[in-house]
Amino acid sequence: MDIARIIGTIVATHKDASMKSTKICLIQPLDQDLNPQGTPLVATDANAKRGTGEIVFFVSSGDAVPTGPQGRKMPVDAAIMGMIDRIDYKKEYLPQ
């Protein structure tokens, strides 16, 4: 899992039937200090509860496919798994 900030939403009136009622977000991956890292991604939010500016954790690639309600498979490359309230860590434990 990785962390990201939601930087926008995407509206798609026509999409795969398995994605019905799924919110689509634009997310910016972040490093451990919450600085932007890499390029933005399109990710699903199956619960449709997250909004722009929120920090979330997400999965990508094959881990993102079975993330629909009740484990339903969706044709996605990234999926938001939850919101982050706080991050606590000690810098000495991070890779150099």
Gaussian input, Z-matrix of N, CA and C with variables (Angstrom, degrees):
# hf/3-21g

backbone

0 1
 N
 C     1     B1
 C     2     B2     1     A1
 N     3     B3     2     A2     1     D1
 C     4     B4     3     A3     2     D2
 C     5     B5     4     A4     3     D3
 N     6     B6     5     A5     4     D4
 C     7     B7     6     A6     5     D5
 C     8     B8     7     A7     6     D6
 N     9     B9     8     A8     7     D7
 C    10    B10     9     A9     8     D8
 C    11    B11    10    A10     9     D9
 N    12    B12    11    A11    10    D10
 C    13    B13    12    A12    11    D11
 C    14    B14    13    A13    12    D12
 N    15    B15    14    A14    13    D13
 C    16    B16    15    A15    14    D14
 C    17    B17    16    A16    15    D15
 N    18    B18    17    A17    16    D16
 C    19    B19    18    A18    17    D17
 C    20    B20    19    A19    18    D18
 N    21    B21    20    A20    19    D19
 C    22    B22    21    A21    20    D20
 C    23    B23    22    A22    21    D21
 N    24    B24    23    A23    22    D22
 C    25    B25    24    A24    23    D23
 C    26    B26    25    A25    24    D24
 N    27    B27    26    A26    25    D25
 C    28    B28    27    A27    26    D26
 C    29    B29    28    A28    27    D27
 N    30    B30    29    A29    28    D28
 C    31    B31    30    A30    29    D29
 C    32    B32    31    A31    30    D30
 N    33    B33    32    A32    31    D31
 C    34    B34    33    A33    32    D32
 C    35    B35    34    A34    33    D33
 N    36    B36    35    A35    34    D34
 C    37    B37    36    A36    35    D35
 C    38    B38    37    A37    36    D36
 N    39    B39    38    A38    37    D37
 C    40    B40    39    A39    38    D38
 C    41    B41    40    A40    39    D39
 N    42    B42    41    A41    40    D40
 C    43    B43    42    A42    41    D41
 C    44    B44    43    A43    42    D42
 N    45    B45    44    A44    43    D43
 C    46    B46    45    A45    44    D44
 C    47    B47    46    A46    45    D45
 N    48    B48    47    A47    46    D46
 C    49    B49    48    A48    47    D47
 C    50    B50    49    A49    48    D48
 N    51    B51    50    A50    49    D49
 C    52    B52    51    A51    50    D50
 C    53    B53    52    A52    51    D51
 N    54    B54    53    A53    52    D52
 C    55    B55    54    A54    53    D53
 C    56    B56    55    A55    54    D54
 N    57    B57    56    A56    55    D55
 C    58    B58    57    A57    56    D56
 C    59    B59    58    A58    57    D57
 N    60    B60    59    A59    58    D58
 C    61    B61    60    A60    59    D59
 C    62    B62    61    A61    60    D60
 N    63    B63    62    A62    61    D61
 C    64    B64    63    A63    62    D62
 C    65    B65    64    A64    63    D63
 N    66    B66    65    A65    64    D64
 C    67    B67    66    A66    65    D65
 C    68    B68    67    A67    66    D66
 N    69    B69    68    A68    67    D67
 C    70    B70    69    A69    68    D68
 C    71    B71    70    A70    69    D69
 N    72    B72    71    A71    70    D70
 C    73    B73    72    A72    71    D71
 C    74    B74    73    A73    72    D72
 N    75    B75    74    A74    73    D73
 C    76    B76    75    A75    74    D74
 C    77    B77    76    A76    75    D75
 N    78    B78    77    A77    76    D76
 C    79    B79    78    A78    77    D77
 C    80    B80    79    A79    78    D78
 N    81    B81    80    A80    79    D79
 C    82    B82    81    A81    80    D80
 C    83    B83    82    A82    81    D81
 N    84    B84    83    A83    82    D82
 C    85    B85    84    A84    83    D83
 C    86    B86    85    A85    84    D84
 N    87    B87    86    A86    85    D85
 C    88    B88    87    A87    86    D86
 C    89    B89    88    A88    87    D87
 N    90    B90    89    A89    88    D88
 C    91    B91    90    A90    89    D89
 C    92    B92    91    A91    90    D90
 N    93    B93    92    A92    91    D91
 C    94    B94    93    A93    92    D92
 C    95    B95    94    A94    93    D93
 N    96    B96    95    A95    94    D94
 C    97    B97    96    A96    95    D95
 C    98    B98    97    A97    96    D96
 N    99    B99    98    A98    97    D97
 C   100   B100    99    A99    98    D98
 C   101   B101   100   A100    99    D99
 N   102   B102   101   A101   100   D100
 C   103   B103   102   A102   101   D101
 C   104   B104   103   A103   102   D102
 N   105   B105   104   A104   103   D103
 C   106   B106   105   A105   104   D104
 C   107   B107   106   A106   105   D105
 N   108   B108   107   A107   106   D106
 C   109   B109   108   A108   107   D107
 C   110   B110   109   A109   108   D108
 N   111   B111   110   A110   109   D109
 C   112   B112   111   A111   110   D110
 C   113   B113   112   A112   111   D111
 N   114   B114   113   A113   112   D112
 C   115   B115   114   A114   113   D113
 C   116   B116   115   A115   114   D114
 N   117   B117   116   A116   115   D115
 C   118   B118   117   A117   116   D116
 C   119   B119   118   A118   117   D117
 N   120   B120   119   A119   118   D118
 C   121   B121   120   A120   119   D119
 C   122   B122   121   A121   120   D120
 N   123   B123   122   A122   121   D121
 C   124   B124   123   A123   122   D122
 C   125   B125   124   A124   123   D123
 N   126   B126   125   A125   124   D124
 C   127   B127   126   A126   125   D125
 C   128   B128   127   A127   126   D126
 N   129   B129   128   A128   127   D127
 C   130   B130   129   A129   128   D128
 C   131   B131   130   A130   129   D129
 N   132   B132   131   A131   130   D130
 C   133   B133   132   A132   131   D131
 C   134   B134   133   A133   132   D132
 N   135   B135   134   A134   133   D133
 C   136   B136   135   A135   134   D134
 C   137   B137   136   A136   135   D135
 N   138   B138   137   A137   136   D136
 C   139   B139   138   A138   137   D137
 C   140   B140   139   A139   138   D138
 N   141   B141   140   A140   139   D139
 C   142   B142   141   A141   140   D140
 C   143   B143   142   A142   141   D141
 N   144   B144   143   A143   142   D142
 C   145   B145   144   A144   143   D143
 C   146   B146   145   A145   144   D144
 N   147   B147   146   A146   145   D145
 C   148   B148   147   A147   146   D146
 C   149   B149   148   A148   147   D147
 N   150   B150   149   A149   148   D148
 C   151   B151   150   A150   149   D149
 C   152   B152   151   A151   150   D150
 N   153   B153   152   A152   151   D151
 C   154   B154   153   A153   152   D152
 C   155   B155   154   A154   153   D153
 N   156   B156   155   A155   154   D154
 C   157   B157   156   A156   155   D155
 C   158   B158   157   A157   156   D156
 N   159   B159   158   A158   157   D157
 C   160   B160   159   A159   158   D158
 C   161   B161   160   A160   159   D159
 N   162   B162   161   A161   160   D160
 C   163   B163   162   A162   161   D161
 C   164   B164   163   A163   162   D162
 N   165   B165   164   A164   163   D163
 C   166   B166   165   A165   164   D164
 C   167   B167   166   A166   165   D165
 N   168   B168   167   A167   166   D166
 C   169   B169   168   A168   167   D167
 C   170   B170   169   A169   168   D168
 N   171   B171   170   A170   169   D169
 C   172   B172   171   A171   170   D170
 C   173   B173   172   A172   171   D171
 N   174   B174   173   A173   172   D172
 C   175   B175   174   A174   173   D173
 C   176   B176   175   A175   174   D174
 N   177   B177   176   A176   175   D175
 C   178   B178   177   A177   176   D176
 C   179   B179   178   A178   177   D177
 N   180   B180   179   A179   178   D178
 C   181   B181   180   A180   179   D179
 C   182   B182   181   A181   180   D180
 N   183   B183   182   A182   181   D181
 C   184   B184   183   A183   182   D182
 C   185   B185   184   A184   183   D183
 N   186   B186   185   A185   184   D184
 C   187   B187   186   A186   185   D185
 C   188   B188   187   A187   186   D186
 N   189   B189   188   A188   187   D187
 C   190   B190   189   A189   188   D188
 C   191   B191   190   A190   189   D189
 N   192   B192   191   A191   190   D190
 C   193   B193   192   A192   191   D191
 C   194   B194   193   A193   192   D192
 N   195   B195   194   A194   193   D193
 C   196   B196   195   A195   194   D194
 C   197   B197   196   A196   195   D195
 N   198   B198   197   A197   196   D196
 C   199   B199   198   A198   197   D197
 C   200   B200   199   A199   198   D198
 N   201   B201   200   A200   199   D199
 C   202   B202   201   A201   200   D200
 C   203   B203   202   A202   201   D201
 N   204   B204   203   A203   202   D202
 C   205   B205   204   A204   203   D203
 C   206   B206   205   A205   204   D204
 N   207   B207   206   A206   205   D205
 C   208   B208   207   A207   206   D206
 C   209   B209   208   A208   207   D207
 N   210   B210   209   A209   208   D208
 C   211   B211   210   A210   209   D209
 C   212   B212   211   A211   210   D210
 N   213   B213   212   A212   211   D211
 C   214   B214   213   A213   212   D212
 C   215   B215   214   A214   213   D213
 N   216   B216   215   A215   214   D214
 C   217   B217   216   A216   215   D215
 C   218   B218   217   A217   216   D216
 N   219   B219   218   A218   217   D217
 C   220   B220   219   A219   218   D218
 C   221   B221   220   A220   219   D219
 N   222   B222   221   A221   220   D220
 C   223   B223   222   A222   221   D221
 C   224   B224   223   A223   222   D222
 N   225   B225   224   A224   223   D223
 C   226   B226   225   A225   224   D224
 C   227   B227   226   A226   225   D225
 N   228   B228   227   A227   226   D226
 C   229   B229   228   A228   227   D227
 C   230   B230   229   A229   228   D228
 N   231   B231   230   A230   229   D229
 C   232   B232   231   A231   230   D230
 C   233   B233   232   A232   231   D231
 N   234   B234   233   A233   232   D232
 C   235   B235   234   A234   233   D233
 C   236   B236   235   A235   234   D234
 N   237   B237   236   A236   235   D235
 C   238   B238   237   A237   236   D236
 C   239   B239   238   A238   237   D237
 N   240   B240   239   A239   238   D238
 C   241   B241   240   A240   239   D239
 C   242   B242   241   A241   240   D240
 N   243   B243   242   A242   241   D241
 C   244   B244   243   A243   242   D242
 C   245   B245   244   A244   243   D243
 N   246   B246   245   A245   244   D244
 C   247   B247   246   A246   245   D245
 C   248   B248   247   A247   246   D246
 N   249   B249   248   A248   247   D247
 C   250   B250   249   A249   248   D248
 C   251   B251   250   A250   249   D249
 N   252   B252   251   A251   250   D250
 C   253   B253   252   A252   251   D251
 C   254   B254   253   A253   252   D252
 N   255   B255   254   A254   253   D253
 C   256   B256   255   A255   254   D254
 C   257   B257   256   A256   255   D255
 N   258   B258   257   A257   256   D256
 C   259   B259   258   A258   257   D257
 C   260   B260   259   A259   258   D258
 N   261   B261   260   A260   259   D259
 C   262   B262   261   A261   260   D260
 C   263   B263   262   A262   261   D261
 N   264   B264   263   A263   262   D262
 C   265   B265   264   A264   263   D263
 C   266   B266   265   A265   264   D264
 N   267   B267   266   A266   265   D265
 C   268   B268   267   A267   266   D266
 C   269   B269   268   A268   267   D267
 N   270   B270   269   A269   268   D268
 C   271   B271   270   A270   269   D269
 C   272   B272   271   A271   270   D270
 N   273   B273   272   A272   271   D271
 C   274   B274   273   A273   272   D272
 C   275   B275   274   A274   273   D273
 N   276   B276   275   A275   274   D274
 C   277   B277   276   A276   275   D275
 C   278   B278   277   A277   276   D276
 N   279   B279   278   A278   277   D277
 C   280   B280   279   A279   278   D278
 C   281   B281   280   A280   279   D279
 N   282   B282   281   A281   280   D280
 C   283   B283   282   A282   281   D281
 C   284   B284   283   A283   282   D282
 N   285   B285   284   A284   283   D283
 C   286   B286   285   A285   284   D284
 C   287   B287   286   A286   285   D285

   B1=1.4412
   B2=1.5186
   B3=1.2989
   B4=1.4509
   B5=1.5203
   B6=1.3365
   B7=1.4577
   B8=1.5292
   B9=1.3320
   B10=1.4665
   B11=1.5219
   B12=1.3317
   B13=1.4641
   B14=1.5279
   B15=1.3137
   B16=1.4627
   B17=1.5269
   B18=1.3296
   B19=1.4659
   B20=1.5262
   B21=1.3156
   B22=1.4580
   B23=1.5147
   B24=1.3132
   B25=1.4567
   B26=1.5222
   B27=1.3139
   B28=1.4625
   B29=1.5162
   B30=1.3255
   B31=1.4600
   B32=1.5171
   B33=1.3305
   B34=1.4638
   B35=1.5254
   B36=1.3115
   B37=1.4621
   B38=1.5207
   B39=1.3274
   B40=1.4586
   B41=1.5251
   B42=1.3327
   B43=1.4582
   B44=1.5169
   B45=1.3190
   B46=1.4509
   B47=1.5270
   B48=1.3354
   B49=1.4661
   B50=1.5201
   B51=1.3340
   B52=1.4658
   B53=1.5236
   B54=1.3267
   B55=1.4566
   B56=1.5312
   B57=1.3349
   B58=1.4623
   B59=1.5302
   B60=1.3113
   B61=1.4782
   B62=1.5251
   B63=1.3216
   B64=1.4636
   B65=1.5198
   B66=1.3318
   B67=1.4645
   B68=1.5277
   B69=1.3251
   B70=1.4625
   B71=1.5225
   B72=1.3343
   B73=1.4660
   B74=1.5150
   B75=1.3184
   B76=1.4546
   B77=1.5293
   B78=1.3413
   B79=1.4618
   B80=1.5216
   B81=1.3340
   B82=1.4626
   B83=1.5271
   B84=1.3474
   B85=1.4617
   B86=1.5314
   B87=1.3386
   B88=1.4626
   B89=1.5190
   B90=1.3399
   B91=1.4590
   B92=1.5295
   B93=1.3408
   B94=1.4649
   B95=1.5249
   B96=1.3328
   B97=1.4629
   B98=1.5292
   B99=1.3404
   B100=1.4684
   B101=1.5250
   B102=1.3341
   B103=1.4603
   B104=1.5265
   B105=1.3412
   B106=1.4621
   B107=1.5282
   B108=1.3347
   B109=1.4548
   B110=1.5243
   B111=1.3180
   B112=1.4552
   B113=1.5226
   B114=1.3244
   B115=1.4599
   B116=1.5347
   B117=1.3285
   B118=1.4658
   B119=1.5340
   B120=1.3371
   B121=1.4571
   B122=1.5239
   B123=1.3087
   B124=1.4602
   B125=1.5249
   B126=1.3380
   B127=1.4643
   B128=1.5190
   B129=1.3190
   B130=1.4603
   B131=1.5178
   B132=1.3239
   B133=1.4641
   B134=1.5213
   B135=1.3295
   B136=1.4613
   B137=1.5286
   B138=1.3404
   B139=1.4574
   B140=1.5245
   B141=1.3292
   B142=1.4735
   B143=1.5225
   B144=1.3312
   B145=1.4647
   B146=1.5245
   B147=1.3075
   B148=1.4660
   B149=1.5089
   B150=1.3527
   B151=1.4550
   B152=1.5126
   B153=1.3136
   B154=1.4599
   B155=1.5216
   B156=1.3399
   B157=1.4591
   B158=1.5179
   B159=1.3290
   B160=1.4609
   B161=1.5265
   B162=1.3339
   B163=1.4608
   B164=1.5245
   B165=1.3381
   B166=1.4600
   B167=1.5229
   B168=1.3335
   B169=1.4607
   B170=1.5148
   B171=1.3420
   B172=1.4609
   B173=1.5143
   B174=1.3155
   B175=1.4596
   B176=1.5160
   B177=1.3288
   B178=1.4649
   B179=1.5255
   B180=1.3107
   B181=1.4664
   B182=1.5230
   B183=1.3153
   B184=1.4581
   B185=1.5144
   B186=1.3287
   B187=1.4669
   B188=1.5273
   B189=1.3210
   B190=1.4656
   B191=1.5249
   B192=1.3085
   B193=1.4662
   B194=1.5310
   B195=1.3446
   B196=1.4780
   B197=1.5284
   B198=1.3192
   B199=1.4695
   B200=1.5190
   B201=1.3048
   B202=1.4588
   B203=1.5166
   B204=1.3156
   B205=1.4626
   B206=1.5313
   B207=1.3131
   B208=1.4676
   B209=1.5338
   B210=1.3329
   B211=1.4558
   B212=1.5131
   B213=1.3270
   B214=1.4612
   B215=1.5253
   B216=1.3110
   B217=1.4613
   B218=1.5203
   B219=1.3435
   B220=1.4631
   B221=1.5216
   B222=1.3359
   B223=1.4694
   B224=1.5281
   B225=1.3380
   B226=1.4675
   B227=1.5238
   B228=1.3423
   B229=1.4578
   B230=1.5247
   B231=1.3460
   B232=1.4693
   B233=1.5217
   B234=1.3383
   B235=1.4579
   B236=1.5257
   B237=1.3150
   B238=1.4576
   B239=1.5230
   B240=1.3357
   B241=1.4572
   B242=1.5185
   B243=1.3326
   B244=1.4575
   B245=1.5143
   B246=1.3342
   B247=1.4630
   B248=1.5251
   B249=1.3258
   B250=1.4603
   B251=1.5177
   B252=1.3174
   B253=1.4606
   B254=1.5180
   B255=1.3435
   B256=1.4639
   B257=1.5214
   B258=1.3320
   B259=1.4625
   B260=1.5192
   B261=1.3295
   B262=1.4637
   B263=1.5244
   B264=1.3122
   B265=1.4576
   B266=1.5153
   B267=1.3356
   B268=1.4586
   B269=1.5209
   B270=1.3181
   B271=1.4673
   B272=1.5266
   B273=1.3330
   B274=1.4716
   B275=1.5354
   B276=1.3202
   B277=1.4577
   B278=1.5299
   B279=1.3186
   B280=1.4620
   B281=1.5245
   B282=1.3344
   B283=1.4744
   B284=1.5272
   B285=1.2897
   B286=1.4728
   B287=1.4977
   A1=109.49
   A2=114.96
   A3=122.68
   A4=108.70
   A5=115.92
   A6=119.56
   A7=110.09
   A8=114.96
   A9=120.72
   A10=109.33
   A11=114.73
   A12=121.68
   A13=106.82
   A14=116.88
   A15=120.45
   A16=107.02
   A17=115.85
   A18=120.02
   A19=112.44
   A20=116.94
   A21=119.47
   A22=111.49
   A23=115.32
   A24=121.66
   A25=109.23
   A26=114.98
   A27=121.77
   A28=107.39
   A29=116.62
   A30=121.31
   A31=108.00
   A32=115.39
   A33=121.12
   A34=107.94
   A35=117.27
   A36=119.99
   A37=111.54
   A38=117.63
   A39=122.04
   A40=107.76
   A41=116.06
   A42=120.76
   A43=109.09
   A44=116.63
   A45=122.64
   A46=109.78
   A47=116.52
   A48=121.01
   A49=112.82
   A50=118.48
   A51=121.16
   A52=112.08
   A53=116.92
   A54=120.93
   A55=112.84
   A56=117.14
   A57=121.09
   A58=109.32
   A59=117.23
   A60=125.04
   A61=113.18
   A62=117.89
   A63=121.71
   A64=108.99
   A65=116.45
   A66=122.06
   A67=108.40
   A68=116.88
   A69=121.78
   A70=107.83
   A71=115.86
   A72=121.82
   A73=110.92
   A74=115.53
   A75=122.73
   A76=105.55
   A77=117.09
   A78=120.69
   A79=110.98
   A80=115.96
   A81=122.77
   A82=107.50
   A83=117.87
   A84=119.32
   A85=110.78
   A86=115.91
   A87=122.87
   A88=110.69
   A89=115.91
   A90=119.83
   A91=108.81
   A92=117.47
   A93=121.05
   A94=113.20
   A95=118.05
   A96=121.52
   A97=111.88
   A98=115.81
   A99=124.27
   A100=113.72
   A101=116.76
   A102=122.25
   A103=108.45
   A104=118.03
   A105=120.36
   A106=111.28
   A107=115.59
   A108=121.59
   A109=108.63
   A110=117.15
   A111=120.48
   A112=112.57
   A113=114.56
   A114=120.86
   A115=110.60
   A116=116.65
   A117=119.84
   A118=111.52
   A119=115.39
   A120=122.92
   A121=109.67
   A122=115.49
   A123=121.57
   A124=106.21
   A125=116.68
   A126=121.02
   A127=110.00
   A128=115.72
   A129=120.21
   A130=110.29
   A131=114.92
   A132=122.96
   A133=105.53
   A134=116.61
   A135=121.60
   A136=112.27
   A137=117.72
   A138=120.67
   A139=112.46
   A140=117.21
   A141=123.80
   A142=112.24
   A143=116.30
   A144=120.54
   A145=113.34
   A146=118.04
   A147=120.00
   A148=110.21
   A149=115.02
   A150=119.45
   A151=113.21
   A152=115.88
   A153=122.69
   A154=110.87
   A155=115.14
   A156=122.07
   A157=113.83
   A158=118.03
   A159=120.12
   A160=111.28
   A161=115.36
   A162=122.55
   A163=107.11
   A164=116.20
   A165=121.84
   A166=110.21
   A167=116.16
   A168=119.36
   A169=107.32
   A170=115.38
   A171=120.35
   A172=111.06
   A173=115.43
   A174=122.84
   A175=107.78
   A176=115.50
   A177=119.11
   A178=110.40
   A179=115.15
   A180=124.26
   A181=110.98
   A182=117.31
   A183=121.92
   A184=113.86
   A185=117.81
   A186=120.73
   A187=111.78
   A188=117.77
   A189=121.44
   A190=113.11
   A191=118.02
   A192=121.42
   A193=113.81
   A194=120.53
   A195=119.56
   A196=113.92
   A197=117.85
   A198=120.57
   A199=114.08
   A200=117.72
   A201=120.09
   A202=110.79
   A203=117.63
   A204=120.80
   A205=111.06
   A206=116.99
   A207=124.41
   A208=112.12
   A209=117.27
   A210=121.77
   A211=114.74
   A212=116.74
   A213=121.65
   A214=109.64
   A215=117.35
   A216=121.54
   A217=110.14
   A218=114.99
   A219=121.28
   A220=108.82
   A221=118.05
   A222=121.63
   A223=110.86
   A224=116.80
   A225=121.35
   A226=110.99
   A227=115.82
   A228=122.06
   A229=112.44
   A230=117.46
   A231=121.29
   A232=108.88
   A233=115.72
   A234=120.31
   A235=109.84
   A236=115.42
   A237=121.31
   A238=107.93
   A239=116.24
   A240=121.06
   A241=113.05
   A242=117.97
   A243=119.83
   A244=112.02
   A245=114.57
   A246=121.38
   A247=109.38
   A248=115.71
   A249=121.60
   A250=107.90
   A251=115.94
   A252=120.90
   A253=111.49
   A254=115.84
   A255=119.88
   A256=108.85
   A257=116.56
   A258=122.09
   A259=107.69
   A260=117.13
   A261=123.02
   A262=108.18
   A263=117.45
   A264=120.78
   A265=109.62
   A266=115.72
   A267=121.95
   A268=107.39
   A269=115.95
   A270=120.34
   A271=112.70
   A272=118.00
   A273=118.66
   A274=112.35
   A275=118.18
   A276=120.79
   A277=112.60
   A278=117.11
   A279=120.62
   A280=110.57
   A281=117.28
   A282=120.03
   A283=110.54
   A284=115.63
   A285=121.00
   A286=110.85
   D1=149.53
   D2=178.92
   D3=-129.35
   D4=169.59
   D5=178.91
   D6=-113.01
   D7=153.23
   D8=-178.29
   D9=-156.48
   D10=165.15
   D11=173.05
   D12=-111.14
   D13=135.81
   D14=175.11
   D15=-74.86
   D16=122.54
   D17=-177.73
   D18=-111.79
   D19=-0.77
   D20=177.97
   D21=174.84
   D22=176.23
   D23=176.44
   D24=-126.93
   D25=157.64
   D26=179.42
   D27=-122.23
   D28=131.25
   D29=177.93
   D30=-103.58
   D31=123.68
   D32=178.16
   D33=-130.72
   D34=106.63
   D35=-178.04
   D36=-75.05
   D37=-26.36
   D38=177.33
   D39=-117.27
   D40=116.34
   D41=179.12
   D42=-150.29
   D43=171.59
   D44=179.38
   D45=-53.03
   D46=137.75
   D47=-176.94
   D48=-57.52
   D49=-29.35
   D50=179.95
   D51=-68.74
   D52=-14.73
   D53=-178.22
   D54=-100.24
   D55=12.06
   D56=179.30
   D57=-58.10
   D58=135.41
   D59=-179.63
   D60=68.45
   D61=15.78
   D62=178.57
   D63=-101.33
   D64=128.38
   D65=176.89
   D66=-79.34
   D67=141.89
   D68=178.04
   D69=-113.78
   D70=125.36
   D71=-175.94
   D72=-118.61
   D73=154.39
   D74=170.39
   D75=-101.46
   D76=122.12
   D77=-176.88
   D78=-120.06
   D79=147.62
   D80=176.45
   D81=-110.50
   D82=111.78
   D83=176.66
   D84=-57.79
   D85=148.79
   D86=-177.12
   D87=-127.43
   D88=155.52
   D89=171.73
   D90=-88.85
   D91=-175.96
   D92=-176.05
   D93=-65.06
   D94=-18.32
   D95=177.48
   D96=-98.47
   D97=12.41
   D98=179.10
   D99=66.40
   D100=27.58
   D101=173.88
   D102=-91.37
   D103=143.26
   D104=178.60
   D105=-56.50
   D106=139.52
   D107=-179.15
   D108=-140.77
   D109=118.71
   D110=179.41
   D111=80.52
   D112=-165.42
   D113=-176.53
   D114=-98.23
   D115=152.46
   D116=177.96
   D117=-61.58
   D118=155.35
   D119=-179.52
   D120=-126.89
   D121=157.10
   D122=170.22
   D123=-95.07
   D124=129.28
   D125=-178.11
   D126=-137.94
   D127=148.40
   D128=176.56
   D129=-88.23
   D130=151.98
   D131=173.69
   D132=-127.38
   D133=89.64
   D134=-173.60
   D135=-60.12
   D136=-27.41
   D137=179.98
   D138=-86.59
   D139=-15.62
   D140=179.88
   D141=53.28
   D142=38.53
   D143=-177.30
   D144=-112.13
   D145=-4.50
   D146=-176.12
   D147=-101.48
   D148=151.57
   D149=-177.36
   D150=-129.65
   D151=170.41
   D152=-179.79
   D153=-55.71
   D154=134.59
   D155=179.22
   D156=95.79
   D157=-16.42
   D158=-177.82
   D159=-78.44
   D160=148.29
   D161=176.58
   D162=-93.01
   D163=131.03
   D164=-176.16
   D165=-132.87
   D166=166.30
   D167=167.77
   D168=-113.26
   D169=147.08
   D170=-173.57
   D171=-141.87
   D172=161.79
   D173=173.26
   D174=-118.27
   D175=159.86
   D176=-179.26
   D177=-138.64
   D178=173.82
   D179=-179.02
   D180=60.93
   D181=-139.09
   D182=-176.79
   D183=-61.73
   D184=-26.87
   D185=178.67
   D186=-66.83
   D187=-22.14
   D188=-176.94
   D189=-83.33
   D190=-20.97
   D191=-173.31
   D192=-61.32
   D193=-48.64
   D194=-176.87
   D195=-89.71
   D196=43.88
   D197=-173.39
   D198=-105.94
   D199=7.31
   D200=176.91
   D201=-73.68
   D202=171.84
   D203=177.79
   D204=-53.61
   D205=138.53
   D206=-177.41
   D207=56.00
   D208=32.56
   D209=177.53
   D210=71.75
   D211=16.94
   D212=179.88
   D213=-59.88
   D214=136.92
   D215=178.88
   D216=-80.66
   D217=135.24
   D218=178.16
   D219=-128.65
   D220=149.85
   D221=179.50
   D222=-81.12
   D223=75.67
   D224=-176.16
   D225=-129.71
   D226=158.48
   D227=176.84
   D228=-104.37
   D229=-19.52
   D230=179.40
   D231=-148.05
   D232=143.83
   D233=-179.36
   D234=-141.55
   D235=134.06
   D236=176.85
   D237=-76.69
   D238=130.10
   D239=-177.36
   D240=-103.70
   D241=-24.84
   D242=-179.91
   D243=-179.46
   D244=172.46
   D245=178.87
   D246=-95.68
   D247=150.02
   D248=176.62
   D249=-105.82
   D250=124.16
   D251=177.23
   D252=-89.08
   D253=-36.27
   D254=-175.48
   D255=-159.68
   D256=148.08
   D257=175.61
   D258=-123.39
   D259=122.80
   D260=176.18
   D261=-119.72
   D262=128.63
   D263=176.46
   D264=-158.29
   D265=161.65
   D266=175.15
   D267=-109.17
   D268=128.23
   D269=-175.98
   D270=-58.75
   D271=-29.18
   D272=-178.18
   D273=-67.28
   D274=-15.92
   D275=179.20
   D276=-90.32
   D277=-6.97
   D278=-179.70
   D279=-82.21
   D280=148.48
   D281=176.69
   D282=-62.03
   D283=146.36
   D284=179.69
   D285=-90.82

